[in-house]
Amino acid sequence: MGKKPDRNNSILRVLEQQNGKPLNYKQICSRLSIQDPSGRNHIAKTLKKLKLKGLVLERERGRYYLEVKKNNFEGKLDVNQRGNGYLISEDFKDDIFIEQRHFNRAFHGDIVSFTLLPTKDKRKKQATIVEVLKRDKTQYVGTIKKEKDVFLAFSKSINVPFILPKDNLGNSRDGDRVLITLEEWKKKSNYPQGKVLEVLGVPGAHDTEIHSIMATHGLPWRFDKDIEKKAALLPKEITTDEIAKRKDFRKTLTFTIDPKDAKDFDDALSFKQISKEVFEIGIHIADVSHYIQPGSDLDKEAYERATSVYLVDRVVPMLPEKLSNDVCSLRPKEEKLTFSAVFEMTTSGEVLKQWYGRTIIVSNARFSYEEAQYVITKKNKEIPAEISLTNKSYSIENDIYESMQLLHHAALKRRKNRLKKGAINFNKQEIKFELDKENKPSQILLKESKEANHLIEEYMLLANEYVAKYIGERKSAPLFVYRVHAEPDDEKLAQLARIAFGLGYKLNLNSPDLIAKSINDLLVKSKNKPEKNLLDTLAIRSMSKAIYTTENIGHYGLHFTHYSHFTSPIRRYPDVIVHRLLQHYLTSESQPKTDDLEQKLRHCTDKEILATKAERDSIKFMQVQYVSKFIGDQFEGTISGVTERGVFIELVHSKCEGFVRVKDIPDDYFYYDASQLKMIGQRTKKEYQLGDPIHVELIKTDLIKRQIELTIIAD
């Protein structure tokens, strides 16, 4: 008999080659060509033993690595509003402080190589940047200012101005907001050299600021003419050959429910009664993957954008309008190609059968959420003129009315069940704006998620969950795209529990299930209370960020073991990938050819984060615009944040957030208590903490910086 291989050394050699990169046991087995179940189990057990001996380290659950001794480390530079920097690195648990003078030509978001500096207190690490490894971006938004004979461009996102040679100014002028590219940064120069790519306009003007927001986050706000032309050439007509390949739902009752101003209808519901207790629901999704072929120019453009961006006054779509609002949009009375998830379901919401595949539909009718809400809650077929999409009263057909009631009843059951199992019910108050003819905000209103919203939400969740389960539960565990959500951050949870306790609420943090139940109880008990929005915000902040990945770890917030994104391919590129993979698995047992899928999903996650930031900036800009007309007025507010610089206050009437600098807090000298997240008066011992009601005056707004300045009205 041959000598039994030394698994310990084999594993260590594999990890050694990774230079500190973590691997799970499956990846190690793959590199050792171990495929049999007993061998894979042995590797998994050996890894745990090596960890106990201290020979390997575990970065995340089930991901092992060897510590690499080195002088230089890699990280990402994060610069705050005050200009201080922090290095975020996988090599260190905590962020590392770095002074501006040690940035060494690095900007916010850049990937850098750095080394640690000697400090008196070894617990407080400081660093200096050695070199920039990768720029976060090479284009920046700045404002031109002429100083003597030199043109400079000052940008919010970097800590030094650009020098602009006269030949690099284009048609820009002093005072213009511009898009700049970084051309070079000579070693002997203190300033980078830039070139104007585009004039965005006059600072403070509406369109200038909106385009600046998009450009700041590296998001395009228009399509190249060539891309528009290629989209225009796509045939809208559906051939008989294509219809023959698909399951035909054109005679099945089908309708859409969307926001009243929506143009891209990417999902429709069909309904068919099978028996008194059983019905068939079809969740039909625009078949974008039919029109966008992998590797085509349209596909490359969609991938690069990765998501539609929803700003207050406009949508910047992932796909050209010819596709998003016309060819793919599930408009009423038009034949459309769809990819569908079809379920037989009991009236109590239990799934009996499932089917997936390409289909063709005709939507019988389109409803707004307001119309559907009226039908569901009023149990009335007569839609009044004041909420009608046509501005005229009309009567809906009886079969649509009956189907809507039944679908609503089943959705309620599914929602109740989902929350009972441990899904977290985030229902944070969101704002919406009424805009005038110039797209300026005339009123701020609160969005409210109602029964009609929940109806659509539950069936989209159903499709997303079951598509992921359909693939993920196969024995071969084929490659797929998951939308995953890790367990909450312990420190942020502890902070939430501390603040909640101060406001009279108790959280149980003993297990993931108890955490979820506690948070749900907190959100219910705080309803209609002044601290509601604050607690919602803190609860959301305590959660991990949902991401796209091929490694399924489940979705904590939804309490799903399998979850994906299948239902919005018009506005999300991962959904397009999901459609392609699902179609492959429906017709083939082989693994699909997918190059760098994990990398592509990281790109999609990153773009989603940027889009979210742009959307928030757009909201903030509109809020500042709106409250500018109330300077000098007094308002009731709630303290929404406390930092060493001052206090953030959310105005009750508009949900706009303003700031009071610590030096402007009246009647005392206040200092910041970081452990309790509060301001304390040195002499009076008066406290300002999260959730406190407060009376303030609006004294100043800055559209360009998107800031609202307040002062506290003393008791």
C-alpha positions in Angstrom: 0.0 0.0 0.0 1.2 3.5 -0.8 1.8 6.1 1.8 -1.3 8.2 2.7 -0.9 11.7 1.5 -0.2 14.4 4.1 -3.3 16.6 3.9 -1.9 19.1 6.3 1.1 20.0 4.1 -1.0 19.9 0.9 -3.5 22.4 2.4 -0.8 24.7 3.7 1.0 24.7 0.3 -2.3 25.7 -1.5 -2.9 28.6 1.0 0.7 29.7 0.8 0.3 30.2 -2.9 -2.6 32.6 -2.3 -0.5 35.3 -0.7 -3.0 35.9 2.1 -6.2 35.5 -0.1 -8.8 33.3 1.8 -10.2 30.1 0.3 -13.1 27.9 1.3 -12.8 24.1 1.5 -14.4 23.6 -1.9 -11.8 25.9 -3.6 -9.0 24.0 -1.8 -10.5 20.6 -2.9 -10.6 21.9 -6.5 -6.9 22.9 -6.4 -6.0 19.5 -4.9 -8.2 17.7 -7.5 -10.3 16.1 -4.7 -13.8 15.3 -5.9 -15.1 12.4 -3.8 -17.4 13.3 -0.9 -15.2 11.6 1.8 -12.1 13.4 0.6 -13.9 16.8 0.6 -15.2 16.1 4.2 -11.7 15.2 5.3 -10.4 18.5 4.0 -13.2 20.5 5.7 -12.4 18.7 9.1 -8.6 19.2 8.6 -9.0 22.9 8.1 -10.9 23.2 11.4 -8.1 21.3 13.2 -5.4 23.5 11.6 -7.3 26.6 12.8 -7.4 25.3 16.4 -3.7 24.7 16.2 -3.2 28.3 15.0 -1.6 27.2 11.7 -4.3 28.8 9.6 -6.6 31.8 10.1 -10.3 32.2 9.4 -11.3 35.6 7.9 -14.9 34.9 7.4 -17.0 31.8 8.2 -15.5 28.9 6.3 -12.8 31.0 4.5 -9.2 30.2 5.5 -5.8 31.9 4.9 -2.2 32.2 5.9 -0.9 35.4 7.4 1.6 37.1 5.2 4.3 39.0 7.0 5.0 42.3 5.1 5.9 45.9 5.5 3.7 47.3 2.8 -0.1 46.8 2.9 -2.9 47.4 0.4 -6.0 49.4 1.2 -8.6 52.0 0.1 -8.3 55.6 1.0 -11.5 57.1 2.6 -11.5 60.9 3.0 -14.1 62.5 5.2 -15.7 66.0 4.8 -13.0 67.5 7.1 -10.3 66.3 4.8 -9.0 63.6 7.2 -8.2 60.2 5.7 -8.7 56.6 6.8 -7.3 53.5 5.2 -9.6 50.5 4.9 -7.6 47.3 4.6 -8.3 43.6 4.9 -5.1 43.3 6.8 -6.4 45.3 9.8 -9.6 45.0 11.8 -10.0 48.8 12.3 -9.5 51.7 9.9 -6.1 53.4 10.1 -5.9 57.2 10.4 -3.8 59.1 7.8 -3.0 62.8 7.7 -3.4 64.8 4.5 0.4 65.3 4.3 0.8 61.6 4.0 -1.7 61.1 1.1 1.2 61.2 -1.5 -1.0 62.1 -4.5 -3.8 59.7 -3.5 -7.5 60.8 -3.7 -10.6 59.5 -2.0 -11.5 56.0 -3.1 -8.1 55.2 -4.6 -6.5 51.8 -3.9 -3.1 52.4 -2.4 0.0 50.8 -1.0 0.8 52.0 2.5 3.2 51.5 5.4 2.7 52.0 9.1 4.3 54.9 10.9 5.8 54.5 14.4 3.5 55.8 17.1 3.8 56.2 20.9 0.6 54.4 21.4 0.7 51.1 19.5 -3.0 50.7 19.7 -3.5 53.9 17.6 -2.1 53.1 14.2 -1.1 55.8 11.6 0.1 55.3 8.1 1.7 57.0 5.1 0.9 56.1 1.5 3.7 54.7 -0.6 2.0 54.8 -4.0 -1.3 54.8 -5.8 -2.1 51.4 -7.2 -5.4 52.1 -8.8 -7.4 55.3 -9.2 -11.0 55.1 -8.1 -11.7 57.4 -11.1 -9.8 59.7 -13.5 -12.7 62.1 -14.1 -13.8 64.7 -11.5 -16.3 67.5 -11.1 -14.9 70.9 -10.2 -15.5 74.6 -10.3 -13.1 76.8 -12.3 -11.5 79.8 -10.5 -8.9 82.1 -12.0 -6.2 83.2 -9.6 -3.9 85.8 -11.2 -3.0 84.1 -14.5 -3.6 80.6 -13.4 -6.8 78.6 -13.9 -7.6 76.2 -11.1 -10.4 73.7 -10.7 -11.6 73.0 -7.1 -13.3 69.7 -6.6 -15.3 68.5 -3.5 -14.0 64.9 -4.0 -10.3 65.7 -3.8 -8.1 67.6 -1.4 -6.0 69.7 -3.9 -7.0 71.8 -6.8 -6.2 71.0 -10.5 -4.0 73.2 -12.6 -5.6 73.9 -15.9 -3.3 75.0 -18.7 -5.0 77.5 -21.1 -5.0 74.8 -23.9 -6.9 72.5 -21.6 -9.8 74.9 -20.8 -11.9 74.1 -23.9 -14.8 76.6 -24.0 -15.1 76.8 -20.2 -14.9 80.1 -18.3 -14.1 81.4 -14.8 -16.9 80.2 -12.4 -18.1 77.3 -14.6 -18.8 73.9 -13.1 -16.9 71.4 -15.3 -16.0 67.7 -15.8 -12.2 67.3 -15.6 -9.9 64.5 -16.4 -6.6 63.9 -14.6 -3.8 64.2 -17.2 -0.7 63.9 -15.1 0.9 64.7 -11.8 4.5 65.6 -12.1 6.7 64.5 -9.2 8.0 68.0 -8.5 4.6 69.6 -8.6 2.3 70.0 -5.6 -0.8 70.0 -7.9 -2.2 67.6 -10.5 -2.8 68.8 -14.1 -6.2 68.5 -15.5 -8.2 69.0 -18.7 -11.8 70.1 -19.1 -13.9 67.5 -20.8 -17.2 69.1 -20.6 -18.9 72.3 -19.3 -21.7 71.3 -16.9 -23.0 74.8 -16.4 -23.4 77.5 -13.8 -23.0 76.3 -10.2 -26.4 76.2 -8.4 -28.5 75.9 -11.6 -30.8 72.9 -11.5 -29.5 70.9 -14.5 -25.9 71.8 -13.6 -26.3 70.2 -10.2 -28.1 67.1 -11.4 -25.5 66.5 -14.1 -22.7 67.2 -11.5 -24.2 64.6 -9.2 -24.1 61.9 -11.9 -20.6 62.9 -13.0 -19.3 63.0 -9.4 -20.3 59.3 -9.1 -19.0 58.4 -12.6 -22.4 57.7 -13.9 -23.4 58.6 -17.5 -26.5 60.7 -18.0 -27.0 60.1 -21.8 -26.3 57.4 -24.4 -23.9 57.7 -27.3 -25.7 58.2 -30.6 -24.2 55.0 -31.9 -25.8 53.0 -29.1 -29.2 54.8 -29.7 -29.0 53.9 -33.4 -28.3 50.2 -32.6 -31.3 50.1 -30.2 -33.5 51.7 -32.9 -32.6 48.9 -35.3 -34.0 46.2 -33.0 -37.1 44.7 -34.6 -40.3 45.3 -32.6 -42.3 42.7 -34.6 -42.5 39.2 -33.2 -42.2 36.4 -35.8 -44.4 33.3 -35.9 -41.2 31.2 -35.4 -40.4 33.0 -32.2 -44.0 32.6 -30.9 -43.8 28.8 -31.6 -40.8 28.5 -29.3 -42.8 30.0 -26.3 -45.6 29.2 -24.0 -48.6 31.3 -25.1 -50.3 33.4 -22.4 -51.9 35.9 -24.7 -55.4 34.7 -23.9 -54.8 34.5 -20.1 -56.0 37.5 -18.1 -52.9 39.7 -17.5 -52.3 43.2 -16.1 -49.6 45.5 -14.7 -49.5 47.6 -11.5 -46.8 50.3 -11.5 -46.2 53.9 -10.3 -48.5 56.3 -12.2 -45.5 58.0 -13.9 -43.8 54.7 -14.9 -42.8 54.1 -18.5 -40.7 51.0 -18.2 -43.1 48.2 -17.3 -40.9 45.2 -16.7 -43.3 42.9 -14.8 -46.9 41.8 -15.3 -49.2 39.3 -13.4 -51.5 36.8 -15.1 -54.3 35.0 -13.3 -56.3 31.8 -14.0 -58.7 30.1 -11.6 -58.1 26.3 -11.5 -60.5 25.3 -8.7 -62.2 27.0 -5.7 -59.1 26.8 -3.6 -56.3 26.8 -6.3 -55.3 29.4 -8.9 -52.4 29.9 -11.3 -50.4 33.1 -11.1 -47.9 34.0 -13.8 -45.1 36.5 -13.0 -44.1 37.7 -16.4 -40.9 39.6 -16.8 -39.7 41.5 -19.9 -37.4 39.2 -21.9 -34.5 41.6 -22.2 -32.0 38.8 -22.8 -33.8 38.0 -26.1 -33.0 41.4 -27.5 -29.6 42.0 -25.9 -27.1 39.4 -27.1 -24.0 38.6 -24.9 -21.0 40.6 -26.1 -23.0 43.0 -28.3 -22.4 46.7 -28.0 -25.8 47.1 -26.3 -24.9 44.3 -23.9 -21.5 46.0 -23.1 -23.3 49.3 -22.5 -25.9 47.7 -20.2 -23.2 45.9 -18.2 -21.1 49.1 -17.8 -24.1 51.0 -16.5 -25.4 47.9 -14.6 -28.4 49.7 -13.2 -30.9 52.5 -13.9 -30.5 55.6 -11.7 -33.7 57.1 -10.3 -33.2 60.7 -9.5 -36.0 63.0 -8.2 -36.7 64.6 -11.5 -35.7 62.0 -14.1 -34.7 58.4 -14.7 -31.3 57.7 -16.3 -32.0 54.2 -17.7 -29.7 51.2 -18.1 -31.1 50.6 -21.5 -31.8 53.1 -24.3 -35.5 54.3 -24.3 -36.2 52.4 -27.4 -35.7 49.2 -25.3 -36.7 50.3 -21.8 -39.9 52.2 -22.7 -40.9 50.6 -26.0 -39.7 47.2 -27.2 -39.3 45.5 -23.8 -41.9 47.5 -21.8 -45.0 45.4 -21.1 -47.5 48.0 -22.3 -51.2 47.2 -22.4 -52.8 45.7 -25.6 -49.4 44.9 -27.1 -47.8 41.5 -27.7 -44.6 41.2 -25.7 -41.9 38.6 -25.2 -41.5 37.6 -21.5 -39.6 35.2 -19.3 -42.0 33.8 -16.7 -42.2 32.1 -13.4 -45.7 30.4 -13.2 -47.1 28.9 -10.0 -50.1 26.9 -9.0 -51.0 28.3 -5.5 -53.7 27.8 -2.9 -55.8 30.8 -1.8 -53.7 30.7 1.5 -50.5 31.3 -0.5 -49.0 27.8 -0.5 -47.1 26.9 -3.7 -48.1 23.6 -5.2 -46.4 23.6 -8.6 -43.9 25.8 -10.5 -42.8 26.3 -14.1 -40.2 28.5 -15.7 -39.7 29.4 -19.3 -40.0 31.9 -22.2 -43.5 33.1 -22.9 -45.5 35.6 -24.9 -48.2 37.8 -23.3 -50.7 40.6 -23.9 -51.4 42.8 -21.0 -55.2 43.5 -20.8 -54.9 46.6 -18.6 -52.5 48.9 -16.8 -53.1 50.1 -13.2 -51.3 52.6 -11.0 -50.7 51.7 -7.4 -53.4 54.3 -6.4 -56.0 52.6 -8.7 -55.1 49.1 -7.5 -55.2 50.3 -3.8 -58.7 51.7 -4.4 -59.9 48.4 -5.8 -58.4 46.3 -3.0 -59.4 48.4 0.0 -62.7 49.9 -1.2 -63.8 46.7 -2.9 -65.1 48.8 -5.7 -64.9 48.4 -9.5 -65.6 52.1 -10.2 -62.3 54.0 -10.3 -62.9 57.7 -9.5 -61.5 60.4 -11.8 -59.2 61.9 -9.2 -57.0 58.8 -9.1 -57.6 57.5 -12.6 -54.7 57.4 -15.0 -57.0 58.8 -17.7 -58.4 61.6 -15.4 -61.8 60.1 -16.0 -63.8 57.7 -13.9 -64.2 54.2 -15.4 -65.2 50.7 -14.4 -62.8 47.7 -14.4 -63.9 44.3 -15.7 -65.3 41.8 -13.2 -62.6 39.2 -13.9 -59.8 41.7 -13.1 -61.6 42.8 -10.0 -62.0 39.2 -8.7 -58.4 38.3 -9.5 -57.0 41.3 -7.8 -59.0 40.5 -4.6 -57.8 36.9 -4.6 -54.2 37.8 -5.3 -54.3 40.4 -2.5 -55.7 37.8 -0.1 -52.9 35.3 -0.9 -50.2 38.0 -0.8 -51.4 39.0 2.7 -51.0 35.3 3.8 -47.6 35.0 2.3 -46.4 38.3 3.8 -47.7 37.3 7.3 -46.0 33.9 7.0 -42.7 35.5 5.9 -42.6 38.0 8.8 -43.5 35.2 11.2 -40.5 33.2 10.0 -38.1 36.0 10.8 -38.1 38.4 7.8 -37.5 42.0 8.9 -40.3 44.5 8.0 -38.5 47.7 7.2 -41.1 50.3 6.3 -39.1 53.5 6.6 -40.9 56.6 5.7 -39.6 57.9 2.4 -40.3 61.2 0.8 -41.5 62.2 -2.6 -41.5 65.6 -4.3 -44.2 67.5 -6.3 -42.3 69.4 -9.0 -43.3 72.6 -10.8 -42.8 73.2 -14.6 -39.1 73.9 -14.0 -38.7 70.6 -12.1 -38.2 72.5 -8.9 -39.8 71.1 -5.7 -43.1 72.7 -4.7 -44.1 70.3 -2.0 -42.6 67.4 0.0 -44.9 64.5 0.7 -44.4 61.2 2.5 -44.5 57.9 0.5 -46.6 55.2 2.1 -46.2 51.6 1.2 -49.8 50.2 1.1 -51.6 47.0 0.2 -51.2 47.4 -3.5 -47.4 47.9 -3.1 -47.3 44.8 -0.8 -49.2 42.7 -3.4 -46.6 43.4 -6.1 -43.8 43.1 -3.7 -44.8 39.6 -2.5 -45.1 38.1 -6.0 -41.8 39.6 -7.0 -40.2 38.1 -3.9 -41.9 34.8 -4.7 -40.4 34.7 -8.2 -36.9 35.8 -7.0 -36.9 33.2 -4.2 -38.2 30.3 -6.2 -35.9 30.9 -9.2 -32.9 30.8 -6.9 -34.2 27.7 -5.1 -34.9 26.0 -8.4 -31.2 26.2 -9.4 -29.6 26.3 -6.0 -31.2 23.1 -4.7 -29.8 21.0 -7.5 -27.3 18.3 -6.5 -24.7 19.6 -8.9 -24.9 23.1 -7.3 -24.4 24.9 -10.7 -23.1 28.4 -11.1 -25.7 31.0 -10.4 -26.3 34.6 -9.3 -27.5 35.2 -5.8 -28.6 38.3 -4.0 -27.2 37.7 -0.5 -27.5 39.5 2.8 -25.2 38.7 5.7 -26.0 38.9 9.4 -26.0 42.4 11.0 -22.9 44.1 12.2 -22.4 43.4 15.9 -21.1 46.9 16.8 -23.9 48.7 15.0 -26.4 46.4 16.6 -25.0 47.2 20.0 -25.3 50.9 19.2 -28.9 50.5 18.0 -29.7 48.5 21.2 -28.1 51.3 23.4 -30.0 54.1 21.7 -33.3 52.1 21.6 -32.9 51.4 25.4 -32.5 55.1 26.1 -35.8 55.7 24.3 -37.6 52.9 26.2 -37.2 49.9 23.9 -35.3 46.6 24.5 -33.5 44.5 21.9 -32.6 40.8 22.3 -29.3 40.3 20.6 -28.7 36.6 21.7 -29.3 35.0 18.2 -29.9 36.0 14.6 -33.6 35.0 14.9 -34.1 36.9 18.1 -32.4 39.9 16.7 -34.8 39.9 13.7 -37.9 39.5 16.0 -36.6 42.3 18.3 -36.1 44.7 15.4 -39.6 43.9 14.0 -41.1 44.5 17.5 -39.1 47.8 17.7 -40.4 49.0 14.3 -44.0 48.1 15.2 -43.9 49.7 18.7 -42.3 52.9 17.5 -44.9 53.4 14.8 -46.5 56.9 14.9 -43.9 58.0 17.5 -41.5 61.0 17.0 -38.4 58.6 17.1 -39.9 56.3 14.5 -37.8 57.6 11.5 -34.6 57.7 13.6 -35.0 54.1 14.8 -35.8 52.9 11.2 -32.7 54.6 10.0 -30.5 53.2 12.7 -32.0 49.7 12.2 -31.2 49.9 8.5 -27.7 51.1 9.1 -27.1 48.2 11.5 -27.7 45.8 8.6 -25.0 44.5 6.2 -25.1 45.6 2.6 -26.9 43.2 0.2 -24.6 42.1 -2.7 -24.5 40.0 -5.8 -22.3 36.9 -5.7 -22.1 33.3 -6.9 -21.5 32.1 -3.2 -25.0 31.6 -1.6 -25.1 32.5 2.1 -28.8 33.3 2.1 -30.6 36.6 2.7 -30.9 37.5 6.4 -33.3 40.4 6.0 -35.8 38.4 4.0 -35.1 35.2 5.9 -34.6 33.3 2.6 -32.0 30.5 2.2 -32.1 31.2 -1.6 -32.7 34.5 -3.2 -31.8 36.1 -6.5 -32.9 39.0 -8.7 -35.1 37.9 -11.7 -37.8 40.4 -11.9 -36.3 43.7 -13.2 -34.0 43.1 -16.2 -34.9 46.5 -17.8 -33.2 48.3 -14.9 -30.8 45.8 -13.4 -28.0 43.9 -15.3 -27.7 41.0 -12.8 -31.3 40.1 -13.7 -30.2 39.8 -17.3 -27.5 37.4 -16.3 -30.0 35.4 -14.2 -32.3 35.1 -17.3 -29.4 33.8 -19.4 -28.3 31.3 -16.8 -31.8 30.1 -16.1 -32.5 29.6 -19.8 -29.3 27.6 -20.1 -30.2 25.3 -17.3 -33.7 24.8 -18.7 -32.2 23.4 -21.9 -28.8 21.9 -20.8 -27.2 19.9 -18.0 -23.7 21.4 -18.7 -22.1 24.3 -16.8 -22.4 27.5 -18.8 -19.4 29.3 -20.1 -19.2 32.4 -17.9 -16.0 34.4 -17.8 -15.2 36.2 -14.6 -18.8 36.1 -13.3 -17.8 36.9 -9.7 -15.9 40.0 -11.0 -18.9 41.1 -13.1 -21.2 40.8 -10.0 -18.8 42.9 -7.9 -19.0 45.5 -10.7 -22.8 45.4 -10.6 -22.8 45.8 -6.8 -20.4 48.7 -7.0 -22.5 50.4 -9.6 -25.6 49.9 -7.5 -23.9 51.6 -4.5 -22.9 54.6 -6.8 -26.5 54.8 -8.1 -27.9 54.8 -4.6 -25.4 57.6 -3.6 -26.5 59.7 -6.6 -30.2 59.2 -5.8 -29.5 60.4 -2.2 -27.6 63.4 -3.4 -30.5 64.2 -5.8 -32.9 64.0 -2.9 -30.7 66.2 -0.7 -30.3 68.8 -3.5 -34.1 69.0 -3.9 -34.6 69.2 -0.1 -32.2 72.2 0.1 -34.0 73.8 -2.8 -37.3 73.4 -1.1 -36.4 74.7 2.4 -34.5 77.7 0.9 -37.8 79.6 0.8 -38.2 79.2 4.6 -35.0 80.9 5.8 -35.8 82.6 9.1 -38.7 80.3 10.0 -38.8 78.1 13.1 -39.5 74.4 13.0 -39.9 71.3 15.2 -37.2 68.7 14.7 -35.7 65.5 16.0 -32.0 64.9 16.6 -30.9 62.4 14.0 -27.2 62.4 14.4 -24.5 63.5 16.9 -20.8 63.9 16.0 -17.9 65.8 17.5 -18.5 68.5 14.9 -22.1 69.1 15.9 -25.7 67.9 15.8 -27.8 66.7 12.8 -31.5 67.6 13.1 -34.4 66.2 10.9 -37.2 68.7 10.4 -40.6 67.1 11.3 -42.6 68.9 8.6 -40.4 68.1 5.6 -38.0 65.3 6.8 -35.1 67.5 5.6 -31.9 67.2 7.6 -29.9 70.2 8.8 -26.9 70.8 10.9 -26.0 72.8 14.0 -22.2 73.3 14.6 -21.1 72.5 18.1 -19.8 76.1 18.7 -23.3 77.4 17.8 -25.1 75.4 20.4 -26.4 78.1 22.8 -26.0 78.7 26.6 -22.9 76.6 27.2 -19.7 75.0 25.9 -20.7 71.5 24.7 -18.4 68.5 24.4 -19.1 65.2 22.5 -19.4 61.9 24.5 -18.7 59.2 21.9 -19.7 56.3 24.2 -23.2 57.6 24.6 -23.5 59.5 21.2 -24.5 62.8 22.9 -23.5 66.4 23.4 -23.1 67.4 27.1 -22.9 71.0 28.4 -19.8 71.5 30.5 -21.5 73.9 33.0 -25.2 73.1 32.7 -24.8 69.4 32.0 -27.6 69.8 29.5 -27.7 66.9 27.0 -28.5 66.6 23.3 -28.9 63.0 22.2 -30.3 61.0 19.3 -34.1 61.0 19.2 -34.5 64.2 21.3 -37.2 66.6 20.1 -35.8 70.1 19.5 -36.9 73.6 18.4 -34.8 75.2 15.6 -34.5 78.1 13.2 -33.4 77.8 9.6 -30.7 80.3 9.1 -28.8 79.4 5.9 -28.8 77.0 2.9 -26.2 76.2 0.3 -27.4 74.6 -2.9 -23.9 73.8 -4.2 -22.7 72.0 -1.0 -26.3 70.7 -0.4 -26.2 71.9 3.2 -28.9 73.2 5.5 -27.7 75.3 8.5 -29.8 75.5 11.6 -29.6 77.1 15.0 -31.2 75.8 18.3 -33.9 77.9 19.9 -33.0 77.8 23.6 -35.7 76.8 26.0 
